[in-house]
């Protein structure tokens, strides 16, 4: 039996890191196109960008985010195949709302002690999600940091870089009173509100089937964050005039939409105009959480808001189809932020 190195005895196993890299290599390389000029293990990822020469005024758009305490749900259930999809789709949506398409992605996975199979499963999910949205998993970092991270826990962060023509940037400046707010449905919490959700549902059995959910609580909580890239591309291809896009993440339906509103215009959202996934009702009831706070923490079933001129609203709904988009409100002069109205 080989004795552990001094570094391994101190808590960092270099061999485990090497094995993790070997296990994830094929999945990462599957995301490569001819633009990727470096391989797994390079000090820096190389991405050839001569295609940008074909653009008039190419603009790079970048975003970094994490999946927060959703990792604690994955740890509680020992399921690691979904959170990689979460981080990619979250980051891609964040640049999508400015009109950008992803070029490449970088990940950071850290824990107190590396489990090569666990890390490879997470990165495998990242690679699959990257392939689905057409971007390369260009590089990343796998860190073993005992004393910084709690044993058994994982931290997962990602960075995406994309591109958009300057004249095609979507920033909300053209939003006008009377514009219609369309909502693209979420499939659950996505990657936000998990600290409150875990507290509210702590006394329930997360592995038992729940009739109201049609699945277990654990399964409902681990449904991956949706990517809206295809939906927005369909609207763009159909000639829909997209004046604003808001990704509903941390801060829920209260803090996110106003980030794109021009001065003097706000949103009125109509309760009952879209289906709210049952997981939110379960959280609200067991956590005894007021409706106002639910809307401030969670997406409440709306993952992306699309603001279009009124004449384009019906066409957009035809393009995406029933149950894929809902007319949920209107932009109104003199409204500050977001107001909710009951039927």
FENMODA-V820600 format. One record per backbone hydrogen bond with DSSP energy under -0.5 kcal/mol. NH is the residue of the N-H (numbers start at 1). CO is the residue of the C=O. If there is no record, write none. Layout:
# FENMODA-V820600
((NH CO) (NH CO))
This chain:
# FENMODA-V820600
((9 5) (10 6) (11 7) (11 8) (12 7) (13 11) (14 12) (17 13) (18 14) (19 15) (20 16) (21 17) (22 18) (23 19) (24 20) (25 21) (28 24) (29 25) (30 26) (31 28) (32 29) (36 33) (37 35) (37 46) (38 46) (42 39) (48 35) (52 49) (53 50) (54 51) (55 52) (59 164) (61 162) (63 160) (65 158) (67 156) (70 67) (71 68) (72 69) (73 69) (73 70) (74 70) (75 71) (76 72) (77 73) (78 74) (79 74) (85 82) (86 82) (87 83) (88 84) (89 85) (90 86) (91 87) (92 88) (93 89) (94 90) (95 91) (96 92) (97 93) (98 95) (99 96) (100 95) (101 163) (103 161) (104 161) (105 136) (106 159) (107 139) (108 157) (109 141) (110 155) (111 143) (112 153) (116 114) (119 115) (120 116) (121 117) (122 118) (123 119) (124 120) (125 121) (126 122) (127 123) (128 124) (129 125) (130 126) (131 127) (132 128) (133 129) (134 130) (134 131) (135 130) (136 103) (138 105) (138 136) (139 105) (141 107) (143 109) (143 141) (145 111) (145 143) (147 149) (148 145) (149 145) (153 150) (155 110) (157 108) (158 65) (159 106) (160 63) (161 104) (162 61) (163 101) (164 59) (166 57) (168 165) (169 166) (170 98) (171 169) (172 243) (175 172) (178 331) (179 176) (180 308) (181 329) (182 180) (182 306) (183 326) (184 304) (185 183) (186 301) (191 189) (192 189) (197 193) (198 194) (199 195) (200 196) (201 197) (202 199) (204 201) (206 204) (208 205) (210 215) (211 209) (213 210) (214 210) (215 210) (217 208) (218 206) (220 216) (221 217) (222 218) (223 220) (232 228) (233 229) (234 230) (235 231) (236 232) (237 233) (238 234) (239 236) (240 235) (242 240) (243 241) (243 307) (244 307) (246 305) (248 246) (248 303) (249 247) (252 249) (252 297) (253 295) (253 298) (254 251) (254 295) (255 251) (256 252) (259 256) (260 257) (261 258) (265 262) (266 332) (267 337) (268 330) (269 267) (269 339) (270 328) (271 269) (271 341) (273 270) (277 275) (280 277) (281 277) (282 278) (283 279) (284 280) (285 281) (286 282) (287 283) (288 284) (289 284) (294 290) (295 291) (296 292) (297 293) (298 294) (302 299) (303 184) (303 301) (304 184) (305 246) (306 182) (307 244) (308 180) (308 306) (309 241) (312 309) (313 309) (313 310) (314 310) (316 312) (317 313) (318 314) (319 315) (320 316) (321 317) (324 321) (325 321) (326 183) (328 181) (328 326) (329 181) (330 268) (331 179) (332 266) (334 264) (335 332) (337 335) (339 267) (341 269))
